[in-house]
Amino acid sequence: MRNFAQIKKGDIVEVNYQVAVATALEKASDATVAGQTSAVERAPAGAKPGMAAMQTRSIVATVLEVDAKNRTLTAQVRGVAS
């Protein structure tokens, strides 16, 4: 975290931690592979201490069954980002 030295004993620190899941279905090609990306953004020099981080993972799976009535599907995972 940039500007960490500005934090002193007795300061009130606000932390926001969020977890979200998003799903998208796309046709895969033979070249499609599982993947993982990360991004970190730090506060500008001299600003209030702060940072943001994000991690995204993708899998590749074969759809085995679709239940349109219950809006579910069964899939077999072919590749998982590690």
Secondary structure, DSSP 8 states (H G I E B T S, - for coil): -BTGGG--TT-------------------TT---EEEEEEEE--TTS-SBEEEEEEEEEEEEEEEEETTTTEEEEEEEEE--
